[in-house]
Amino acid sequence: MQLHQIKPDKRKKRKEIGRGGAHGHTATRGTKGQKARSGRGGKTKSFEGTVTPLFRRTPKLRGFKSLNSKNITVNIFQLEKYYANGDTVSPKTLIEKNVIKKADSSVKILGDGELKKKLTIDNCIVSKSAEKKIKDAGGEIRPLINI
């Protein structure tokens, strides 16, 4: 490499501020005021002037709401009330008989109450106590099918 082959460095030199020389004294920040100070040196992202900031205007949400849907619960005494002997219980029939409004998540049958009718449970989750009561009454539980 010879002297005529050397090219100047094309990278831009960083502006030195507050080190004396060309940008000494106020260091290009103007005189006084919030933005001239060291440290935070200005407004935060949430700063909105004289208006109360958005995060303080909005009401606070309390508690925790799960994004996972919960099971719709139906008790044994409801099945005893709405179904005849030998009927099939499924999310579709529960909606038809107005026991539940909609089956957007899985239906779980709980063991609260007494069952004297022979029912077939189809496509529902069943608790252990409800399973015992259904089988004691002579009913049948078909396995849950994921649709």
C-alpha positions in Angstrom: 0.0 0.0 0.0 1.3 3.4 -0.9 0.4 6.9 0.1 -1.7 7.7 -3.0 -3.8 4.5 -2.3 -5.0 5.6 1.1 -8.6 6.8 1.2 -10.1 9.1 3.8 -12.2 7.6 6.6 -15.9 8.0 5.5 -17.3 7.4 9.0 -18.9 10.5 10.6 -17.2 11.8 13.7 -19.4 11.8 16.8 -20.4 15.3 18.1 -18.6 15.8 21.4 -20.8 17.9 23.7 -19.8 19.6 27.0 -16.1 19.0 26.6 -14.9 22.6 25.9 -14.0 23.8 22.5 -16.8 24.4 19.9 -19.6 23.1 22.0 -18.6 24.0 25.5 -20.7 25.9 28.1 -24.4 25.0 27.4 -23.4 22.1 25.1 -26.0 22.9 22.3 -28.8 22.5 24.8 -29.8 26.1 25.0 -30.0 27.9 28.3 -31.9 26.6 31.4 -35.1 24.7 31.4 -36.1 21.0 31.8 -34.4 19.8 28.6 -31.1 21.5 29.4 -30.6 19.5 32.6 -28.6 16.4 32.9 -30.1 13.0 33.9 -33.6 12.5 32.7 -33.3 15.5 30.5 -36.8 15.8 29.2 -40.3 14.4 29.2 -41.3 10.7 29.5 -43.3 8.9 26.9 -46.4 9.3 29.0 -46.1 13.0 29.4 -49.1 14.9 28.0 -48.6 18.5 29.1 -51.3 19.8 31.4 -53.6 16.9 30.7 -53.8 14.1 33.3 -51.9 11.2 31.7 -53.9 8.3 30.1 -52.7 5.7 32.6 -54.1 7.8 35.4 -57.4 8.7 33.6 -58.4 5.1 32.9 -60.1 3.1 35.6 -57.9 0.4 37.0 -58.7 -3.3 36.3 -58.8 -5.3 39.4 -58.1 -9.0 39.7 -57.1 -11.5 37.1 -59.1 -12.8 34.1 -57.9 -16.0 32.5 -57.6 -16.1 28.7 -58.4 -19.9 28.9 -62.1 -20.6 28.7 -63.7 -22.4 31.7 -66.1 -25.3 31.6 -69.8 -24.6 31.7 -71.1 -26.5 34.8 -74.3 -28.4 34.9 -75.4 -30.3 38.1 -77.1 -33.7 38.4 -80.3 -32.1 39.8 -80.7 -30.1 36.6 -80.5 -33.3 34.5 -83.1 -34.9 36.8 -85.4 -31.9 36.2 -85.1 -31.5 32.4 -84.5 -35.0 31.0 -86.7 -38.1 30.8 -85.7 -41.7 31.5 -83.4 -43.0 28.7 -82.5 -39.6 27.2 -79.1 -38.6 25.9 -77.4 -35.6 27.5 -75.0 -33.7 25.2 -74.1 -30.0 24.8 -76.6 -29.8 21.9 -79.5 -31.2 23.9 -78.6 -29.0 26.9 -78.9 -25.9 24.7 -82.2 -27.2 23.2 -83.7 -27.6 26.7 -82.4 -24.2 27.8 -80.2 -25.6 30.6 -77.3 -23.7 29.2 -77.2 -20.7 26.8 -74.3 -21.7 24.5 -71.6 -24.3 24.4 -68.6 -22.2 23.3 -66.5 -24.2 25.8 -66.7 -27.7 27.2 -69.6 -28.8 29.5 -68.8 -30.4 32.8 -71.4 -32.3 34.8 -71.1 -32.0 38.6 -72.5 -34.4 41.3 -74.8 -32.0 43.2 -78.2 -33.5 43.7 -79.8 -37.0 43.1 -80.4 -38.9 39.9 -83.0 -41.6 39.6 -83.2 -41.7 35.8 -81.2 -43.7 33.4 -79.3 -41.2 31.2 -76.6 -41.5 28.6 -74.0 -38.7 28.9 -72.4 -37.9 25.5 -69.5 -35.5 24.8 -69.3 -34.0 28.3 -66.7 -33.9 31.1 -68.0 -35.7 34.2 -66.8 -35.3 37.8 -66.1 -38.5 39.9 -69.1 -37.9 42.1 -71.4 -37.4 39.1 -70.0 -40.4 37.4 -70.8 -42.6 40.4 -74.4 -41.3 40.6 -75.0 -41.8 36.9 -73.7 -45.4 36.9 -75.6 -46.2 40.1 -78.8 -45.0 38.3 -78.0 -47.4 35.4 -76.7 -44.7 33.1 -73.8 -44.7 30.6 -71.0 -42.2 30.0 -69.5 -42.0 26.5 -66.0 -40.5 26.1 -65.5 -36.9 25.3 -64.8 -36.2 21.6 -62.8 -33.2 20.6 -64.5 -31.4 17.7 
